[in-house]
């Protein structure tokens, strides 16, 4: 008589290689029959994302954090804004052209 493991492996291989939907569904139905002692349940979730978030968790997850920049960075941003408003800036095309010229040398 074949060993349990051998039969188990052959059954797994037969299911895996089968393309017969009716056989697979019949086996599934048999396995999960109310009168059967062999109930197959879904595996436990490993990921938090699979359980719905509570309203509090959603609020916490999506809350905006207040970012405080150092005064030096704020000064640089102010100066940059002033220069932009005065037209002291280069377009992407101008910068790309400059780099193309620079890379040729």
C-alpha positions as CSV (number, residue, x, y, z in Angstrom):
1,X,0.0,0.0,0.0
2,X,1.2,3.5,-0.9
3,X,2.3,5.8,1.9
4,X,0.2,8.7,3.0
5,X,2.8,11.2,1.8
6,X,3.0,9.5,-1.6
7,X,-0.8,9.7,-2.1
8,X,-0.9,13.3,-0.8
9,X,1.8,14.3,-3.3
10,X,0.1,12.6,-6.2
11,X,-3.2,14.3,-5.3
12,X,-1.6,17.7,-5.1
13,X,0.2,17.1,-8.5
14,X,-3.1,15.9,-10.1
15,X,-4.9,19.0,-8.9
16,X,-2.1,21.4,-9.9
17,X,-1.8,19.9,-13.4
18,X,-5.5,19.4,-14.0
19,X,-7.4,21.8,-16.3
20,X,-10.7,20.0,-15.8
21,X,-12.8,22.6,-14.0
22,X,-15.6,20.2,-13.2
23,X,-13.3,17.8,-11.4
24,X,-11.7,20.5,-9.4
25,X,-15.1,22.0,-8.5
26,X,-16.4,18.6,-7.6
27,X,-13.5,17.9,-5.4
28,X,-13.8,21.3,-3.8
29,X,-17.6,20.7,-3.2
30,X,-16.8,17.3,-1.7
31,X,-14.1,18.6,0.5
32,X,-16.3,21.4,1.9
33,X,-19.6,19.5,2.1
34,X,-21.5,20.3,5.3
35,X,-21.4,16.6,6.3
36,X,-17.7,16.3,5.7
37,X,-15.2,16.5,8.5
38,X,-12.7,17.9,6.0
39,X,-13.4,21.6,5.9
40,X,-10.9,23.8,4.1
41,X,-10.7,27.4,5.4
42,X,-9.0,30.4,3.9
43,X,-5.5,31.1,5.3
44,X,-5.2,33.6,8.1
45,X,-4.3,37.1,6.8
46,X,-0.6,38.0,7.0
47,X,-1.1,41.6,6.0
48,X,-2.8,44.5,7.9
49,X,-4.0,45.8,4.5
50,X,-6.4,42.9,4.1
51,X,-8.5,43.9,7.1
52,X,-10.6,47.1,6.6
53,X,-9.3,50.1,8.4
54,X,-11.5,51.8,11.0
55,X,-12.4,55.5,10.6
56,X,-9.8,56.4,13.3
57,X,-7.1,54.4,11.5
58,X,-7.9,56.1,8.2
59,X,-7.7,59.6,9.9
60,X,-4.4,58.7,11.5
61,X,-2.9,57.2,8.2
62,X,-3.9,60.2,6.1
63,X,-3.3,63.1,8.5
64,X,-1.0,65.8,7.2
65,X,2.2,66.4,9.1
66,X,3.3,69.9,9.8
67,X,6.8,70.4,8.3
68,X,8.9,73.1,9.8
69,X,11.8,74.2,7.7
70,X,14.9,75.9,9.2
71,X,15.1,79.7,8.9
72,X,17.9,79.4,6.4
73,X,15.8,77.3,4.0
74,X,12.8,79.7,4.4
75,X,15.1,82.6,3.5
76,X,16.3,80.8,0.3
77,X,12.7,80.1,-0.7
78,X,11.8,83.8,-0.2
79,X,14.7,84.9,-2.3
80,X,13.8,82.4,-5.0
81,X,10.2,83.5,-5.1
82,X,11.3,87.2,-5.5
83,X,13.7,86.3,-8.3
84,X,11.0,84.3,-10.1
85,X,8.5,87.2,-9.8
86,X,11.2,89.5,-11.3
87,X,11.7,87.1,-14.2
88,X,15.1,86.0,-13.1
89,X,14.9,82.3,-14.0
90,X,15.7,79.9,-16.8
91,X,13.2,77.6,-18.6
92,X,13.8,73.9,-18.8
93,X,14.6,74.3,-22.5
94,X,17.3,77.0,-21.7
95,X,18.9,74.7,-19.1
96,X,18.9,71.7,-21.4
97,X,20.4,73.8,-24.2
98,X,23.1,75.1,-21.8
99,X,23.9,71.5,-20.6
100,X,24.1,70.3,-24.2
101,X,26.6,73.0,-25.0
102,X,28.5,72.4,-21.8
103,X,28.7,68.6,-22.5
104,X,30.1,69.2,-26.0
105,X,33.2,70.8,-24.6
